[in-house]
Amino acid sequence: MIRVSQNDPLADASRTAATLPHRVAGVLALIAALFLASCSGDARQSPDSARTVQVGYGKDASNFGLLHLPPGDGPFPVVVMIHGGGWAQQQGLDYFEPLADSIASGGAAVWNIEYRRVGGAGGWPTTLADIDDAVDAVAGPVQRAAGGRLDGGRVYVAGHSAGGHLAAWAVGRHTLPPGSPGHRPEVRLRGAVIMAGVFDLSLAVEHGHDRFVGGLLGGSPEQVPERYAVASPTEHLPVGVPVIALHGSADSVVLPEQSYGYVDAARSAGDPARLRVLDGVGHADFGVVDGRAWREARQAIMRMVNA
């Protein structure tokens, strides 16, 4: 990733240069200038190599993402990637970075986003609002960081676990009632690939397999039913675009019934949703870049963006 070290080696170089003959100092100055140019983070540099740029989309420290740009002039389709971790502050986007690299190597730009989470500044409605802002940022600061080389009409989303919930929610934002976070999206998503996602938040609570939902929404389904109605992707169908759900048969964290139920409901509503159950795959397997689960998910993502 393009960064500038806070420990500035150029200052030391300048002090040394002052004691050297003028010609040697000039050479050091040239080297210093080239070093600064290479570390500038300017996305307008040569498009001949892949790179990663950090881009902010809001005022909070968690309002940023890592933009992975493939080599070339574009325009590139964009995959917004949303990491999981129970919507909790302890888990960040780092484990999604190898996955993002593998998508970018296939020729799509990847916007791997961070967001405010429970235990930090997140929760209801902040976490959902951040997802909305991060997706819409593709048309603003992310496009500017890419030097205008993103195809704004081909933006997709992929997420895992709690991030799968947020991805499924994001693809259906345009169906939300007025006053809901995200109900007026600037960027309409063209499709979604959901890995071990939580689609029905009330079902997750009832089955006792997700203790984090109450933290996200600030209460139980009986206490804040209106929040569950807004936040559950199963409540906002049809979405009108393809959604592919992948789930491991051995997942004991998020039960496969979540994906079965969503896809059945989406198809009944007229959506082209599809389910792929991976035999023997567990919940965390989707985060292993060289494993079978991610290989299947990557294939689904690349087929979608190249359709």
C-alpha positions in Angstrom: 0.0 0.0 0.0 1.2 3.5 -0.8 2.4 5.1 2.5 4.9 7.8 3.6 6.8 6.8 6.7 6.5 9.1 9.7 10.2 8.6 10.4 11.6 10.8 7.6 14.8 9.4 6.2 15.1 12.4 3.8 15.8 14.7 6.8 18.9 12.6 7.6 19.9 12.5 4.0 19.7 16.3 3.8 21.9 16.8 6.9 24.5 14.4 5.4 24.4 16.1 2.0 25.4 19.4 3.6 28.8 18.0 4.5 29.4 16.5 1.0 30.7 18.2 -2.1 28.0 20.0 -4.1 27.8 17.4 -6.9 27.2 14.5 -4.4 24.5 16.6 -2.6 22.8 17.2 -5.9 22.6 13.4 -6.5 21.1 12.9 -3.1 18.5 15.6 -3.7 17.5 13.9 -6.9 17.1 10.6 -5.1 15.1 12.2 -2.4 12.7 13.8 -5.0 12.2 10.4 -6.6 11.5 8.8 -3.3 8.8 11.4 -2.4 7.2 11.0 -5.8 7.0 7.3 -5.4 5.3 7.7 -2.0 2.9 10.4 -2.8 -0.2 8.2 -3.1 -1.3 10.1 -6.2 -3.6 7.7 -8.2 -2.7 9.7 -11.3 0.7 7.9 -11.5 1.4 5.4 -14.2 -1.4 2.9 -14.6 1.0 0.1 -15.5 1.2 -1.5 -12.1 -1.3 -2.5 -9.5 -1.5 -0.5 -6.3 -3.5 0.1 -3.1 -4.6 3.5 -1.9 -6.2 4.4 1.4 -9.2 6.7 0.9 -11.4 8.3 3.6 -15.2 8.7 3.2 -16.1 10.4 6.4 -14.9 12.1 9.5 -14.5 9.2 11.9 -11.2 7.2 12.1 -13.1 4.1 10.9 -14.5 5.9 7.9 -11.9 4.7 5.4 -11.3 1.9 2.9 -8.4 0.4 0.9 -8.8 0.8 -2.8 -7.1 -1.9 -4.9 -6.6 -0.8 -8.5 -5.5 -3.3 -11.2 -3.0 -2.2 -13.8 -4.4 -0.6 -16.9 -6.5 2.4 -18.0 -10.0 1.0 -17.1 -12.8 1.6 -16.8 -12.8 -1.1 -14.1 -15.9 -2.7 -12.5 -15.8 -2.2 -8.8 -16.4 -4.8 -6.0 -17.2 -3.2 -2.6 -16.0 -5.8 0.0 -17.4 -5.8 3.5 -15.6 -7.8 6.2 -17.3 -9.6 9.0 -16.6 -10.1 12.7 -20.0 -9.9 14.4 -20.2 -6.1 13.7 -17.7 -5.8 16.5 -14.9 -3.3 17.0 -12.3 -6.1 17.6 -12.4 -7.3 13.9 -11.1 -5.1 11.2 -10.7 -5.3 7.4 -7.2 -6.8 7.5 -8.3 -10.4 6.9 -10.1 -9.3 3.7 -6.9 -7.8 2.2 -5.6 -11.0 0.6 -9.1 -11.6 -0.8 -9.2 -8.1 -2.2 -5.8 -8.6 -3.8 -7.0 -11.8 -5.5 -10.0 -10.0 -7.0 -7.9 -7.1 -8.2 -5.6 -9.5 -9.9 -8.5 -10.5 -12.0 -9.0 -7.0 -13.4 -11.7 -5.5 -11.1 -11.1 -2.6 -8.7 -11.8 -3.5 -5.1 -13.0 -1.1 -2.4 -12.3 -2.9 0.9 -14.2 -0.8 3.5 -13.9 -0.2 7.2 -16.9 1.1 9.2 -17.8 2.0 12.7 -18.6 -1.1 14.8 -20.2 -2.2 18.1 -17.8 -1.6 21.0 -16.5 1.5 19.2 -18.6 4.3 17.7 -20.9 1.9 15.8 -24.3 0.3 16.3 -27.8 1.5 15.3 -28.0 3.4 13.0 -24.4 4.3 12.6 -23.1 1.1 11.2 -25.7 0.9 8.5 -25.2 4.6 7.7 -21.5 4.0 7.3 -22.1 1.2 4.8 -24.4 3.5 2.8 -21.8 6.3 2.8 -19.0 3.9 1.9 -20.8 2.5 -1.1 -21.9 6.0 -2.3 -18.2 7.1 -2.0 -17.5 5.1 -5.1 -19.0 8.0 -7.1 -16.9 10.6 -5.1 -13.6 10.3 -3.3 -13.0 6.7 -4.5 -13.5 7.6 -8.1 -11.2 10.7 -7.7 -8.5 8.5 -6.0 -8.8 6.1 -9.0 -8.2 9.0 -11.5 -11.6 8.5 -13.0 -11.0 4.9 -14.1 -13.9 3.2 -12.3 -17.0 2.2 -14.1 -19.7 3.7 -12.0 -22.4 1.7 -13.7 -20.8 -1.6 -12.7 -20.5 -1.6 -8.9 -21.1 -4.9 -7.0 -20.8 -5.9 -3.4 -19.5 -8.9 -1.5 -19.4 -9.7 2.2 -18.8 -12.4 4.7 -20.7 -13.2 7.9 -21.8 -9.9 9.5 -20.3 -8.3 6.4 -22.6 -10.5 4.4 -25.5 -9.1 6.2 -24.4 -5.6 5.5 -23.7 -6.4 1.8 -27.2 -7.9 1.4 -28.7 -4.9 3.2 -26.7 -2.5 0.9 -27.9 -4.2 -2.3 -31.5 -3.6 -1.2 -31.1 0.0 0.1 -33.4 1.4 -2.6 -36.3 -0.6 -1.2 -36.1 0.9 2.3 -38.9 3.2 3.6 -38.2 7.0 3.9 -36.4 7.9 7.0 -34.4 4.7 7.0 -30.6 4.9 6.9 -29.6 4.5 3.2 -33.0 4.8 1.7 -31.8 7.2 -1.0 -28.6 5.6 -2.5 -26.5 7.5 -4.9 -24.8 4.3 -6.2 -27.1 1.4 -7.2 -25.4 -1.9 -6.8 -25.6 -4.4 -9.7 -25.4 -7.6 -7.7 -24.1 -9.2 -4.6 -22.1 -12.3 -3.5 -22.8 -13.2 0.2 -20.6 -15.6 2.1 -22.2 -17.2 5.2 -24.4 -14.2 5.6 -27.0 -13.2 8.2 -30.1 -12.3 6.3 -32.8 -12.6 8.9 -31.8 -10.9 12.1 -34.8 -12.0 14.1 -34.2 -15.6 13.1 -30.5 -15.3 14.3 -31.7 -14.1 17.7 -34.4 -16.7 18.0 -32.0 -19.6 17.2 -29.4 -18.3 19.7 -26.6 -18.5 17.3 -25.7 -14.8 17.1 -25.3 -12.9 20.4 -24.1 -9.9 18.5 -27.4 -8.9 16.8 -28.7 -7.2 20.0 -25.6 -5.1 20.2 -25.9 -3.9 16.6 -29.6 -3.0 16.9 -29.7 -2.0 20.6 -32.3 -4.6 21.8 -34.3 -7.7 21.0 -36.9 -8.1 18.3 -39.6 -7.5 20.9 -37.9 -4.3 22.1 -37.0 -2.6 18.8 -39.1 -4.4 16.1 -38.8 -1.5 13.7 -35.0 -1.7 13.7 -35.1 -5.4 12.8 -37.6 -4.6 10.0 -35.2 -2.0 8.5 -32.0 -4.0 9.0 -33.0 -7.5 7.9 -32.4 -8.1 4.1 -35.2 -10.7 4.0 -37.7 -7.8 4.7 -36.8 -5.9 1.6 -37.4 -8.1 -1.4 -37.3 -8.0 -4.4 -34.1 -6.1 -4.9 -34.1 -6.6 -8.7 -30.5 -7.7 -9.1 -28.7 -11.1 -8.8 -27.7 -12.2 -5.3 -25.6 -15.3 -4.9 -25.5 -16.9 -1.4 -22.7 -19.3 -0.5 -22.8 -21.2 2.7 -20.8 -24.0 4.3 -22.8 -27.1 5.4 -20.5 -27.3 8.5 -21.1 -23.7 9.5 -22.1 -23.7 13.2 -21.7 -19.9 13.7 -24.3 -18.7 11.1 -26.7 -21.5 10.3 -27.2 -22.4 6.6 -30.9 -21.9 7.2 -30.2 -18.2 6.9 -29.1 -18.6 3.2 -31.8 -21.1 2.4 -34.5 -18.8 3.7 -33.3 -15.7 1.9 -32.9 -17.4 -1.4 -36.3 -19.0 -1.2 -37.9 -15.7 -0.3 -36.0 -13.8 -3.0 -37.0 -16.3 -5.7 -40.6 -16.2 -4.6 -40.4 -12.4 -4.9 -39.0 -12.6 -8.5 -35.3 -12.1 -7.9 -32.7 -14.1 -9.7 -31.1 -15.3 -6.4 -29.0 -18.5 -6.2 -27.7 -20.6 -3.4 -24.5 -22.8 -3.4 -24.0 -24.9 -0.3 -20.4 -26.1 0.1 -20.1 -29.5 1.7 -17.9 -29.6 4.8 -17.0 -25.9 4.7 -17.1 -24.0 8.0 -17.8 -20.4 8.8 -14.2 -19.0 8.9 -13.1 -20.9 5.7 -14.2 -18.1 3.4 -11.4 -16.0 4.9 -8.7 -18.3 3.7 -7.4 -17.0 0.4 -6.0 -20.3 -0.9 -8.9 -22.4 0.4 -11.8 -24.0 -1.4 -14.5 -21.7 0.0 -12.8 -18.5 -1.1 -12.0 -20.1 -4.5 -15.7 -20.7 -5.0 -16.6 -17.2 -3.9 -14.0 -15.6 -6.1 -15.3 -17.5 -9.1 -18.8 -16.3 -8.3 -17.7 -12.7 -8.0 -15.7 -12.7 -11.2 -18.5 -14.3 -13.2 -20.9 -11.6 -11.9 -18.7 -8.6 -12.7 -17.8 -10.0 -16.1 -21.3 -11.0 -17.1 
